[in-house]
Amino acid sequence: MEFLFILKILFLIGVVIALYAVIRNLDIIKIILIYWKDLIFRK
């Protein structure tokens, strides 16, 4: 029971860190998506 509780807490912390990283790099992700869209639809 306690082991599962610790795993859930670690999972939650990992999700929060991942969301923070995605939000911090949102502008970079947008630039990459625009670049790929231009590559696909230019042809």
FENWONOR-V521686 format. One record per pair of residues at least 12 apart in sequence whose C-alpha atoms are under 6 Angstrom apart, sorted by the first residue. I is the first residue (numbers start at 1). J is the second residue. D is the distance in whole Angstrom. If there is no record, write none. Layout:
I_J_D, I_J_D
//
This chain:
none
//
